[in-house]
Amino acid sequence: MKNINWKKSLLNEDSKVVIKQIPNNSIDFILTDPPYNIGKHSTGNIQLPGRTAINNDVAEWDWVDFNPNEWADEFVRILKPTGNLFIFTSYNQIGQWYDNLDHKFDTSNFMIWHKTNPTPKIFKASFLNSCEIIFTCWNKKHTWNFISQKEMHNFVESPICMRPERLNNPKHPTQKPISILKKMITIASNKGDIVFDPFMGVGSTGVASLELERKFIGIEINEKYFLEAKQRMINY
């Protein structure tokens, strides 16, 4: 990390192991989308006559227990005093992230991503799942590029990731739009800063970081997603 000329470091590894090798106070911005642990709350896919079933389970990794307390100390350790931490999360985990991180930072807050085209509710028996929470933390004198009052609401709106941006093979069920990632990266980091994503998926955070002239460290345990992320960033 001391070589100022590097741009990206992509690893097909277990991030729980790799993060322990990252030096203290070396990361400018952690922007990540870890598992939500929502599989156990799912009622299963919605079967539709003559059509592909609607995926109501989100992803296989959401059936695996994910404990924020196992990550909080490492996130704090590797982040610079001027750094920011943004974590995509869900209703069932926001309290755990708060309990594990709020007392370790000067400020914790949140953003909402409103999806303008969420999956429809065929049976109209509940709310649309149109919002996701981004839990945020920082200390005094953190990097913060205030744009304008109008643009600095803790609310970002966009469609879910759609073609041609959305990948078909491999298809990642929670691929995030580059546009919303770019907004967060612009606000919470500077050019040349190191952005870290230990749950890289297909590399959208990396693409957004490199396009904004940041450095990027990404880790992904799934080989097919890792290879696609690597391909997406090969020309940066």
WOHULIN-V309650 format. One line per field, one symbol per residue. ss: DSSP state (H for helix, E for strand, - for the rest). psi: psi as a letter, one per 20 degrees, with the letter a starting at -180 (. if undefined). Layout:
BEGIN
ss=???
psi=???
END
This chain:
BEGIN
ss=-------EEEE---HHHHHHH-----EEEEEE------HHH----EEE--EEEE-----HHHH----HHH-HHHHHHHEEEEEEEEEEE----HHHHHHHHHHH--EEEEEEEEE---------------EEEEEEEE----------------EEEE-------------------HHHHHHHHHHH-----EEEE------HHHHHHHH---EEEEE---HHHHHHHHHH----
psi=iioiiqhqoppmrohhghhiipqqliphpoormrqikigiiqjrqopppjrpqpojifqhijipppohiihghhgggipqhjrqopoparhiihhggghihgiiqhpqaqrpoooimrpqogiljrqqmjqqpopqqrrqkqponpfrghikqlpqprrrprqihpqhoqpoikpqphghhhgggggjrrpirpppoimhcjjghgggghhjkrqppppphpghgghgggghjhj.
END
